[in-house]
């Protein structure tokens, strides 16, 4: 695992990180843990079951969509 600083683009905005976070860590840092979301990484949906395993890389592009409505 690399320990160099990276930058990922989240919903069009750059976010720097000291080391590559997982998708779950990114969501936690953004205060989105536990919410109903769809996460797209470089044009492909990341299944919720993969959020803990999938590490982000420098210049990855993330789109996070929050679900509307009731559970």
C-alpha positions in Angstrom: 0.0 0.0 0.0 1.3 3.4 -0.9 1.7 6.1 1.7 2.0 9.1 -0.6 -0.6 11.8 -0.8 -3.3 11.4 -3.4 -6.2 13.5 -4.7 -9.6 12.1 -5.7 -12.3 14.0 -7.5 -15.6 13.7 -5.6 -18.7 15.1 -7.4 -16.4 17.4 -9.4 -14.5 18.7 -6.4 -10.8 17.7 -5.5 -10.3 16.0 -2.1 -6.7 15.4 -0.9 -5.8 12.3 1.2 -2.6 11.4 3.0 -3.0 7.8 1.8 -5.4 6.0 -0.4 -8.7 5.5 1.4 -11.3 2.8 0.8 -14.7 3.9 -0.5 -16.1 3.2 3.0 -13.4 5.5 4.6 -14.2 8.2 2.0 -17.9 8.0 2.8 -17.1 8.1 6.6 -14.9 11.2 6.1 -17.7 12.9 4.2 -20.3 12.1 6.9 -22.3 9.8 4.6 -21.9 6.5 6.5 -25.3 4.7 6.9 -27.1 6.7 4.2 -28.7 5.2 1.1 -26.2 5.9 -1.6 -25.0 4.9 -5.1 -21.2 5.3 -5.6 -19.8 5.4 -9.1 -16.1 5.1 -9.6 -14.6 6.1 -12.9 -17.9 5.4 -14.6 -18.7 2.0 -12.9 -21.0 1.4 -9.9 -19.2 0.1 -6.8 -21.4 -2.4 -5.0 -22.0 -1.6 -1.3 -20.5 -5.0 -0.4 -17.2 -3.8 -2.0 -16.9 -0.4 -0.2 -14.6 -1.7 2.5 -12.3 -3.5 0.1 -12.0 -1.1 -2.8 -9.1 1.4 -2.3 -9.1 4.6 -4.3 -6.2 5.8 -6.4 -4.8 9.2 -7.3 -7.1 11.1 -9.7 -10.0 8.6 -9.3 -13.4 10.2 -10.1 -16.2 9.5 -7.7 -19.8 10.4 -8.1 -22.0 9.9 -5.0 -25.7 10.0 -5.4 -28.0 10.0 -2.3 -31.3 8.1 -2.6 -34.5 10.1 -2.1 -37.6 8.9 -0.5 -38.4 6.6 2.5 -37.1 3.2 3.5 
